[in-house]
Amino acid sequence: MSDWTPPSYEHDYFVVHTFDVPNAQRTKHTDAHLVRIVPLIQQGIVKFAGALLTPTSKTTDSDTLAKTAGSILIVRAKDLEQAWEIVKQDPFYASGEVWDHERTVVTPAFFAIPEVKFD
């Protein structure tokens, strides 16, 4: 039997998984997206955020951010409705020119390993 004990949490967390629309206008909306998301990161509401890459891309490519296909976020919210509001207020979603509304999923999640570090 394992000595692992699942972590306990004071808050609820949600994974946001979204793909970009064809010909997404990411560059056009990046500044507004950062103005919106940075305070949420500082407040601990957005715990993780990053771009999904095209299947032929690698994280180490020098032009990685030119090959985005979507986004993934982990957000802290009181419920699914509040998590969706966080998503809908982001310029990438609200503009309709970056995140595909039909291919955006927000789902509750439990993180068995609550801290991840990347090199």
N, C-alpha and C positions, 0 to 999 in steps of 0.2 A: 504494500500500500504506500502511496506517495505521502511525503510530508508537506506537500503543497496545500496551502489554505487559500481559498479564494478571497480577494480583497473585498472590503466593505466600503460602500460609498455613501456620502452625504447628499449627493446630487444625482440627477439622471442625465445620461449622455446619449447622443444620437449621432449616427454616421450619415453624412450627406455625400451621396455619390451622384455625380452629374456628368453628362457628356456635353460637348460643345455642339452648337448648331453648325451646319456646313458653312464654310467661309466665315467663321466667328471673328468678330471685331474686338478681340481681346485687348490689343494695344490701345485702341480708342477708349476703352473703359477701365484700363488698369489703374490710373491715378485715382479715379472715383472709387474703385473697388478697395484700394489700399486705404483711402481716407475712411471708408466705412469699416474695414475689417481690423485695422491696427488697434483702435480703441477696444474692440471686442476681445482681441488677444490680450491686451493689457489688463482687462477686467476679468480674465479667466473664463470668458464665455466661449470663445473659440480656443480649443485646446490644441488643435492640429489643423493645418491647412496645406494643401499642395496641389500641384498639377498632375493630371494623368497624362501619360505620353502616348504617342502613336505606337503601334506594335513593333515597328522597326527601330524605335529610338532607344537610347540608353541614357541613364542618369548622368553618366560621365561625358556625354557628347558636349562639345563646346557651344552648340546652338540648341541645347535642350529646350529652352523656353520658346523656341520658334516651332516646336513640334508637339504642342499640347493638343490633347484630345478631350479634355474635361478636367474636373476637379474632384478632390475628396477632402472633406472636413470632418472634424469631430467637434460637436458643439454641446455645451451644457445648457439645459433648458428644463423648465418645470414639467413640460409635457410636449407631446408631438406637435400640437398647434403652435406653441411658442417656438419650437425648433423650425417649423415651416416659416414663421414670420421672420426669423433671422435670415433665412434663405431668400425669401421674397423681397426683403429690403436691400439686398446686395445688388449693386449696379450690374454685375454680371448676369443676374437673373432678371432684374427689373427692366433692363434695356431690351430684353428679348433678342439681343445680338451676340450673346456669348453662350450662356447656359441654355440648353434645350429643355423647355418646360415639360415636354413629353417624356424626356429621359432623365429626369431628376428624381431621385429616390431619397427619402429621409426615413430612417428606421431606428428604433431604440437599440442600444447595444450595451453589452457587458464586456468589459475589458479585463481579461484574466491576467494580463501583464500590463499594469497601468503606466509604466514608464518605459519609453523606448528611446534609445540614443542612436543617432546615425553618425558615421565618421565622415 
